[in-house]
Each structure stands twice: as C-alpha cells, then as structure tokens.
Amino acid sequence: MPGGEVFGATAIPQYNQIAGTNFPVVSVGYAVNDIGYWDFAARGYTSGDITVTVYWYAAATTGNVKWEGAIGAITIGTDTGSIEAKAFATATSTQTATNANAKAGATTTITITGASLDSVAANDFVEFYLKRIAATSEMAGDALFLFAIVSWA
C-alpha cells in the first residue's frame, strides 16, 4: 500500500492524496524510471512462482505502462552475507495498456519464476522493488499506484 513503500535517494515516485468525490484516494505517482521498495516475509511459501499484481490508474486514456519487479530473498540465521549488501535477482517486467476510461483502474501482473526467485524459502525476509520502465507506445503522465497483492501457490 502507499505509505508502506520506501524510496531511494533518486527516482522517487510522488505520494498523492486526492480528495475524491466521496472519499480520499491515496496513490503513488510513478513516472518512467521511478522505483519503490517493500519488504515482506514469505510465510507459508513452499515452492513455485511468485505473482505480484499491481493495481494502478492514470488520467491518460491511451498508451502503455511497463512495470518491472525483482526480489532478493534472505534466510535469516542461515545466509552469511550482509543484509545491507544483498543483490536483487533478475528482474521481470510486464507491459499493460492503460484503461481507455480516464482515471479508471488497471492491473498488471508480474510473475517471478526460475532464477528470478532468488532461492526464496519459507519465512525468508524478502525485499521487492517495483519500477516503472519505458514501454512500447509509452503512456503520458504518471501511473498512479494504488496497491499490490503478492501471492504464491
């Protein structure tokens, strides 16, 4: 969710709170190359792909948005490398057309497979990054991130 995200020193998405007609809408506006980070515990993970479904919207009605994600998994108490120096595994990206209706929602699903899983195991500490990268027929303006759902079998 917006607010649970951590940002680096550069390429920082813009936090937004819009009054809305009936309730406030909180989002994080991603321009191309903006990046945010989250961490989570892989509770109950046994094996298989990790799916990240990104929920977003935009004022634009044409063009594409391409999201990229990657994970770095750390088994606390077993891994001997520095947590502060952990590298991300290979990134995965998916491109989605914006909704043809202004400010209507869209979803993009990023499926992390194979070597990109970084040997994640049950209860690992997992760092995840989400980045908007250049797409074919790029959408103008920010992609407004609402939330993401991370799941596995």
N, C-alpha and C positions, 0 to 999 in steps of 0.2 A: 504494500500500500504506500502511497505517497506519505512521506514523513518517516518511514522506516528505512528509507534509502540513504546511503552515504555517498558523498561525492568526493572526487579527487581534487587536485589543485587547478586543473584546466578542464575544458569541455563539460561544463556544468549545466545540466538542464535547469529550466526555470520553474520554481514552485509557483503554482497558481491557485487562487481561491476565487471562484466566480459566485456571485450572489445567487444566480439562477432565479427562475420564476417562483418556484415553490420551496426550494431547499438549496443550500450551498453545495457547489461541486468543487472538489479538490482534485487537482491533477498536477502532473509534472510535464512541462513542455520540452520535448526533445527536438532540437534542430539536428541536422546531419552532423555526425561525429560526437554528439553529446553522449555521456556514459554515466551510469549509476551502478551502485553495488549493494547487494544484500547478502546476508548470511543466514543459514538455516541448518538444522540438524536433520540428517537423513534417517529419521526414526521409522523403523519398520521396513527399510529398504532391504531387499534380498538380492535382486539382480534385474537386469533389463534396462530399457531406455528410460530416460527422464524427460518428461514433457513439461515445457513451460508455455502456458497460454497467456499471451499479453492482451489485455483489454485496453483499447485506446479510442480516441476520436479526434476529429480535426474540423476546422472551419472550411477547409478546401473540399471540393467535391470531385476532383479528378487527380490522377497521379497515384504513384505507388510509394509505400513506406517499406523499408527493409530493416528488420531488426536482427541483431547479432547477439548471441549469448554464449557464455563459456563458464565452466565450473572449475574449481580447484578443491579437491577433497583431502581432508587431513584426518587421519585416525589418531585421535588424542591418546597419548600414553604408549603408542606403538611407533608412529612415524618419528624419525630422529631429526628431520630437517627443521629449519627455522620456520615458524608460523608466519613471521613477518616477511619472509623471502619466498613463500610458496608461489609457484607459477601457475597460470591457468592452462588447462588442456586446450586442444584445438577448438577453435570457435566454430559455431554452427549458425547459419543465417537463413532467414525465410522472408520473402517479399510478398506483400499483400496490397491489393488495391484499396484506396480509401473508400469509404461509404459514399455513394452518389448523392446522399442527402446531407446537407451541411449540419455539422455537429451531431450526427448520428454515430453510434458506436460501430467499432470494427474489432476483429480479433485476429491475432497472428499466432500460430503455434510453432514453436521451436522444439524440435525433437533431438535430444542429445543422445548419441549412440556410440558404440565401439570405444575407440581410444579417447574420444572426447569425454567419456565418463570418468576419466582420471582415476580408475580403480576405486571408485566410491564403494563404501561398505556400510552396513547398518550402523546407525548412530554417529557417522562421521560428521565433523564440522565441515560444512560446505560453503564456500564463497561463490557467489554468482554475479556476473556482470551482464548488464543489458546496455547495448549501444545501438543507436540509430546510424546506419551506414548508407552510403549513396545507393539508390535504387535505379533500375531502368525506368524511364519516364517518371522521374522524381516528383513527388507531391510538393507543392509550395507551402511554406509555413511549418509550424510546429506540429508534431504528432503528440497529442495530449494523453499521456499515460495515466490510466485510472488505477489498475491493479494487475497482478499476475497470479496465476494459480500454478503451482509446481506439483506434479504428480508422477507416480510410478506404479507399476503393477504390484 
